[in-house]
Amino acid sequence: MNNKKSSRPNGLKKAVVRLLGNPKTQGLAIPLFSILVSLAAVSLMVMLFGKNPIDVFKSIMQGSGVLPKAAYASKKGMLTDFMAMLGILTPMIFAALAVAVAFKTGLFNIGVSGQMMISAFAASITVGYSSLPSVIAKPLVILIGIAVGALAGGIIGYLKYRFNVNEVVSSIMLNYIFANLTSFFINSYFINPVSRQSRYISQASRLSIANFEAFGLKMDLPLAFILTIPTAFFVKYLFDRTRLGYELKAVGLNRNASKYAGMNVGKNIVLAMTVSGALAGIAGVTYYMGYFSSIQPKVLSDLGFDAIAVSLLGNSNPIGIIFSSLLITIISRGSNYMSSSVGLQQEIAQVITGLILLFTACGVYIRYRVNILKEELEDEKRELKKEGGQE
């Protein structure tokens, strides 16, 4: 009897396998588990500083507009903060999708920041400084962003295909080229002598409505946000339902096997980087010509690099990227208010983000351990059946 009891499946093992072992839900369950574990680690760290973790997380959500603050300035409110958060969330989603498309094809587009800048600069000098009406200027800004971003990404893909230049090296070099090229032209022809940034674009071409008044509040409305969800679903459809998406994923998994199967590996590499660059171009115009209205010369946006981490957190799944972008943006936007209200340095928000990403990076190991637990449970069940049969 004692032997039978000791061989029964462990209750904790069964619970872990039930929660994390289903292959259909592992893509969501394991990242969520990683986030919860990381938040627990953050809570312990915050308590070491003598602060209440609940107060810290609450202040972060208040600063990002998810929860109301105790008080607001004139014509400011929770909706004002929330719209500002959506303003930075919009380019973040597009940039993370750009990284994900490259990841799916086995490529690493670290040049998103440069592609964002050159796309926004091209749109600024062609449309942003023109007198075109809003109904023409705003769609044209997005189209130019897509075209220039696609060209910039396509160059990286072509260098990879034609000369086998590593895409990480070429994208980093193009980051420097784009940053210095735009800096030269801005400082030579388009500089604002007061802000030392590029001249402000026209309101007609800006992808947000500044100082929009509603409900007695003033806010900036991010117009391009309405494109984020459809774009994410389009990318998901591209990879899940189309021949092109199937070939891109196949190339990412095994280029030699894809070539043996008759796929044009070089063409797919160029196409993947072109699509990735196009999404980075949209991120650029929504960032520089939506959230902001000018470009700081020679300074690449951190958002393009943060998008790499966001894409990893979302497991390169377009739908997962929406939620991972939201999480990271909330933490980033709420850090300033958290610092002033709770008394912790803003850098703690970056530590929180880093811990979330660190635990998320362990997702593969967690999946490995869960699969071992599944095998152990199966072995225990078989042993129980054998013992039952012998009796």
Secondary structure, 3 states (H helix, E strand, C coil): CHHHHHHCCCHHHHHHHHHHCCCCCHHHHHHHHHHHHHHHHHHHHHHHCCCCHHHHHHHHHHHCCCCCCCCCCCCCCHHHHHHHHHHHHHHHHHHHHHHHHHHHCCCCCCCHHHHHHHHHHHHHHHHHCCCCCHHHHHHHHHHHHHHHHHHHHHHHHHHHHHHCCCHHHHHHHHHHHHHHHHHHHHHHHHECCCCCCECCCCCCCCCEEEEEEECCEEEEEEHHHHHHHHHHHHHHHHHHHCHHHHHHHHHHHCHHHHHHCCCCHHHHHHHHHHHHHHHHHHHHHHHHHHHCCCCCCCCCCCHHHHHHHHHHHCCCCHHHHHHHHHHHHHHHHHHHHHHHHHCCCCHHHHHHHHHHHHHHHCHHHHHHHHHHHHHHHHHHHHHHHHHHHHC
